[in-house]
Amino acid sequence: MAVTYLRGDATSPQAKGPKLIAHVCNDAGGWGKGFVLALSKRWPEPERDFRAWWRHRARNDFALGAVRVIRVGHDTWVANMVGQHGTRTGRGGTPPVRYEAVATCLDTLAGHAADLGASVHMPRIGCGLAGGRWERVEPLITTALAETAVYVYDFG
């Protein structure tokens, strides 16, 4: 399926039926800038789960490429996807986004969406604070989520 682009807020998905909101997190345990602020303003569960997941990372699967899905409503879930290494641009200008990790996350997300019968909603993941380029991220989405209705929101 093609990606549908909408103006609006990805925390208010514009579709009927089950909805899965996806976003990219960092592997440093940081939660305080970008899209996560909108998530936390709307629901406390994604941040609470992310922080506990990171805090206990020595005993769980927290790593680049990992995904946790948290129910936030009757028919709405949030997917915390670890696709960003750290929070700052590295030496030589390397952005925090890790495209391979994002691809792995999206493959996992596809399975969750299929299991839930959900459409997927997201901002332009990996392209804000993570520093990624949409022309590299969009093909990852269309490949991994080819069988899923995907909505990408541009705020404003």
C-alpha positions in Angstrom: 0.0 0.0 0.0 1.1 3.6 -0.6 1.7 5.9 2.3 -1.0 8.4 2.9 0.2 11.9 3.9 -2.0 14.0 6.2 -1.8 17.3 7.9 -2.3 17.0 11.6 -1.2 15.3 14.8 -0.1 11.7 14.8 -1.3 11.3 18.4 -4.9 11.8 17.0 -5.0 9.2 14.3 -7.5 9.8 11.5 -8.8 6.3 10.7 -11.4 3.9 11.8 -10.6 0.7 13.5 -7.5 -0.3 15.5 -4.6 2.1 15.2 -0.9 1.7 16.0 1.1 4.9 16.5 4.8 4.4 15.7 7.7 6.6 16.6 11.5 6.3 16.9 13.2 6.4 20.3 16.9 6.6 21.2 19.0 4.0 22.9 20.3 6.4 25.5 17.1 6.4 27.6 16.3 10.0 26.7 12.7 11.0 26.5 12.1 14.8 26.5 12.2 16.3 23.1 10.4 16.0 19.8 7.4 13.8 19.2 7.6 12.1 22.5 6.4 15.3 24.2 3.1 15.1 22.3 2.8 11.4 23.3 3.4 12.1 26.9 1.0 15.0 26.9 -1.7 12.7 25.7 -0.8 9.4 27.5 1.6 8.6 30.3 2.0 4.9 29.5 4.5 5.1 26.6 7.0 7.2 28.5 6.6 5.1 31.7 7.1 1.9 29.8 10.1 3.2 27.8 11.8 4.4 31.0 11.3 1.1 32.7 12.4 -0.8 29.6 15.6 1.3 29.4 16.3 1.1 33.2 16.1 -2.7 33.2 17.9 -3.1 29.8 20.5 -5.4 31.2 17.7 -8.0 31.7 15.6 -7.4 28.6 15.7 -6.9 24.9 16.3 -3.1 24.9 18.6 -2.4 22.0 18.7 -0.8 18.6 16.0 -2.4 16.5 13.8 -3.4 19.4 10.1 -2.5 19.6 7.6 -2.3 22.5 3.9 -1.9 21.9 1.9 -0.3 24.6 -1.9 -0.1 24.7 -3.2 3.5 25.3 -6.8 3.2 24.5 -9.6 0.8 23.5 -8.3 0.5 19.9 -5.1 2.5 20.1 -1.5 1.4 20.7 1.9 3.1 20.7 5.0 1.4 19.3 8.3 2.6 20.9 10.9 1.7 18.3 14.6 2.0 19.2 16.1 3.4 15.9 18.4 6.1 17.1 21.8 5.8 18.6 22.3 8.5 21.3 20.8 11.9 20.9 23.5 14.0 19.2 25.2 14.1 15.8 28.5 12.3 16.0 31.9 13.2 14.7 32.0 13.6 11.0 28.3 14.7 11.0 26.8 11.2 11.5 23.2 11.7 12.6 21.8 9.6 15.5 19.3 7.7 13.2 20.3 4.1 12.4 18.5 3.1 9.2 19.2 -0.6 9.7 17.6 -0.4 13.2 14.7 1.5 11.8 14.2 -1.2 9.1 14.3 -3.9 11.8 11.8 -2.0 13.9 9.4 -1.6 10.9 9.6 -5.3 10.2 8.6 -6.1 13.8 5.9 -3.3 13.6 4.4 -5.0 10.6 3.8 -8.1 12.6 2.2 -6.2 15.4 0.0 -4.3 13.0 -1.1 -7.6 11.3 -1.8 -9.2 14.7 -3.9 -6.2 15.8 -5.6 -5.6 12.4 -4.4 -2.1 12.8 -3.5 0.8 10.5 -0.1 2.5 11.3 0.2 6.2 12.1 3.4 8.2 12.5 5.2 11.4 12.1 8.2 11.4 9.7 10.0 8.9 11.9 13.8 9.2 12.2 13.8 12.6 10.5 13.4 15.1 13.3 15.9 15.0 16.2 17.3 11.7 14.8 18.6 13.6 11.8 17.5 11.1 9.1 16.5 11.8 5.5 12.9 11.0 4.5 14.0 9.8 1.1 15.9 7.0 3.0 13.2 6.3 5.6 10.1 6.2 3.3 11.3 3.2 1.3 11.9 1.3 4.5 8.3 2.0 5.5 6.8 1.0 2.1 8.8 -2.2 2.1 8.1 -3.4 5.6 4.5 -2.2 5.8 3.5 -3.1 2.2 0.4 -4.9 3.5 -0.6 -2.2 6.0 -2.4 1.1 5.7 0.2 3.7 6.7 -0.6 7.4 7.5 2.3 9.9 7.9 1.4 13.2 9.6 3.0 16.5 9.0 2.1 18.7 12.0 0.5 22.0 11.3 
